[in-house]
């Protein structure tokens, strides 16, 4: 009886493995899109507004309220309040600027072009793996892996600019649960690991991760999302650089 039970478990495991392998890349990406809300819904996104709280481990767990406005594929504005100061970062395709009084610098400054390039993906709220052809990305199925005790699909993603990284999709929900990228800032190379969890849906049916954690070897940031609104009116003035005096 003991061996029969072991054999039965082995058969179940093998069936699960065969099922996992049988998924083609196209099927995986289609299920990923469906999990986020579907093609038509994702294509209809014009704007996204988000509120939440950011925890900075490097600052003894300092909690920072954040707000973010995104015009799909056009511009992003993020505000965060620290030590009674309102700090702003704006990224567009052509320019990026910031106002960071928390650093005692009261000037509006342009963000380094290298950093601006790294922030460009934040202009896209339709999903890392949605419409990859339209975004000029190449995706390869790199096999299977295990994350937090569960099976995941490992995908190699190469952007139109030739930057490569890996995306991990939960094999049951098809949500993106982890991404790894090599970044280079001021000549320093580092691996950026992003973990996404606690997926929820808006009243319109868009799925989003309510918990996001990004870490490098010497830094760790957690973001807890408390509010998401889609396709609300958004003024262009939010993304305009203030005139310097």
NORZI-V49235 format. One line per field, one symbol per residue. ss: DSSP state (a for helix, b for strand, c for the rest). Layout:
ss: ???
This chain:
ss: caaaaaaaaaaaaaaaaaaaaaccaaaaaaaaaaaaccaaaaacccbbbbbbbbbbaaaccbbbbbbbbbbcccbbbbbbbbccbbbbbbbbcccbbbbcaaaccccbbbccaaaaaaaaaaaccccccccccccccbbbbbbbbbbccbbbbbbbbbcccccbbbbbbbcccccbbbbbbbbbbccbbbbbbbbbbbbbbcccccbbbbbbbbbbccbbbbbbbbbbbbcccccaaaacccccc
